[in-house]
Amino acid sequence: MKALIVLNDAPYGSERTYNGLRLAGTLARDMSAELSLFLIGDAVSCARRGQKVPGGYYNVETMLAAVTRRGQPVGVCGSCMDARALDENQLVEGVHRSSMEELTSWTVAADKVLIF
């Protein structure tokens, strides 16, 4: 099964991104699933390297790294990055600047598309 997860919300402040990343982490561990993860809108901030959160709170950077370590692609909307002054060298390792064209390709190839 090929799954695409699209995250829209900021990394902190609501549980939507957290829950989307929880599902992404679980799918990334499932050997029968292929996962693509796309960050768009305020979710591009999820991919910013060097996040520091208070003890006991989840860390979105760590959650993304768990997905990329398993070889699953994580794309970040380039236009959204530009609008938020996020440069490629600020991205979490394994995450890449992406485009609507790549999101379109991933959407067409996916058996399931989940939007958070």
C-alpha positions in Angstrom: 0.0 0.0 0.0 1.2 3.5 -0.9 0.2 6.2 1.5 0.6 10.0 1.3 0.2 12.2 4.4 -0.1 15.9 3.9 0.4 18.1 7.0 -0.9 21.7 6.9 -0.7 23.0 10.5 2.2 24.5 12.5 4.3 22.0 14.4 3.1 23.1 17.8 -0.2 24.5 19.1 -2.6 21.9 17.9 -2.6 18.1 17.9 -3.2 17.7 14.2 0.4 17.8 13.2 1.4 15.6 16.2 -1.2 13.0 15.3 -0.2 13.1 11.6 3.4 12.5 12.5 2.4 9.7 14.9 0.7 7.9 12.0 3.6 8.6 9.7 6.0 7.1 12.2 3.8 4.0 12.5 3.5 3.6 8.7 7.2 4.1 8.2 7.8 1.1 10.5 5.3 -1.0 8.5 7.3 -3.0 6.0 4.3 -3.5 3.8 3.6 0.3 3.4 5.3 2.9 1.3 4.9 6.4 2.7 5.4 9.9 1.4 5.0 12.9 3.7 4.5 16.4 2.4 4.6 19.5 4.5 2.7 22.6 3.2 1.6 25.9 4.7 2.5 26.4 8.3 3.6 22.8 8.5 6.9 23.7 6.7 8.1 24.9 10.1 8.0 21.2 11.2 11.1 20.7 9.1 13.2 23.4 10.8 16.4 21.9 12.3 17.4 22.6 15.9 14.0 22.6 17.7 14.2 22.9 21.4 11.1 22.0 23.4 10.5 21.8 27.2 11.2 18.5 28.8 8.3 16.1 28.5 6.9 17.5 25.3 7.0 15.9 21.9 9.6 17.1 19.4 8.5 17.3 15.8 12.1 17.3 14.5 12.7 14.0 16.2 9.4 12.6 14.9 10.4 13.6 11.3 13.8 12.1 11.7 12.2 8.8 12.6 10.4 8.8 9.2 13.4 9.8 7.2 15.7 7.2 8.9 13.5 4.5 7.5 14.0 5.9 4.0 10.6 7.4 3.6 10.6 10.7 1.6 9.6 14.0 3.3 9.0 16.9 1.0 8.6 20.5 2.0 6.6 23.0 -0.2 9.2 25.3 -1.7 6.8 28.3 -2.1 5.8 27.9 1.5 9.4 27.8 2.6 10.1 31.0 0.7 7.1 32.7 2.3 8.5 31.8 5.8 12.1 32.6 5.0 13.1 29.0 5.6 16.3 28.0 3.7 17.2 24.5 2.6 20.2 24.4 4.9 17.9 24.9 7.9 15.9 21.7 7.1 16.0 18.5 9.2 18.5 16.0 7.7 16.8 13.8 5.1 14.0 16.3 4.4 14.0 18.0 1.0 12.6 21.1 -0.7 9.8 20.0 -2.8 7.1 21.4 -5.2 3.5 21.1 -6.2 4.6 18.9 -9.1 6.1 16.4 -6.7 3.0 16.5 -4.5 0.9 15.9 -7.6 3.1 12.9 -8.5 2.8 11.5 -5.0 -0.9 12.0 -5.0 -1.5 10.2 -8.3 0.7 7.3 -7.1 -0.9 6.9 -3.7 -3.5 4.4 -2.8 -4.5 6.5 0.3 -4.1 10.2 0.9 -4.5 11.5 4.4 -4.6 15.2 5.2 -4.0 16.7 8.6 
